[in-house]
Amino acid sequence: MKIAQLAYLYDFYAPLLTPRQRDVWELRYNEDLSPPEIAGRENMSRQAVHDLLRRTERRLYLYEEQLGLVTRFTAEKEKLLALIELLAEAKAEDFNAETAWLRHKRAQTSASDILADILR
């Protein structure tokens, strides 16, 4: 769970990190290199790699605490999923007029499109 949470935080806040933090983070988590491998590749000590990764992790949590973008994103995504589920439960016979059913179908498509856009 922690790795998934950190991946979300990184996706949102990577532009706020230094290039060195991003490079080492990506080597560790995207390329799955061990700290000793990163140390050799980046001409750093293993301890320096470990310290940089810990500082970067703390920085990501700090950004989330201050900005709350991941929390807001997750809440909005859950609301959209609930809306899509609710819209999917309706049937044509639930509506008195065909135009109301068509508006419902457009709303359902729109909600699905919005969710797909934010998940990209």
C-alpha angles and dihedrals in degrees: 000000000000092000091051091049091049090049090055091047091049092049090055102036107029092105088061093057126087118260089249091053091049093047095050092042092052092048090052102041107021099037094030095227119162120241091255090052091049091047091055093045096046097037092242134125119259088244091053090052091049092048093047092050092049092048090048091050091050090048091053091051090047092053090051091048091052100037105023095204096143092047092050092044092051093048093049091047090053091049091052092048090052091048092050090049091050092048091049091058094063120096131202091250089059089073128074095211134037090229090060090052091050091050088050092052091049090051090050092051092046093052091049091049092050091051092048090050095052093046093056 
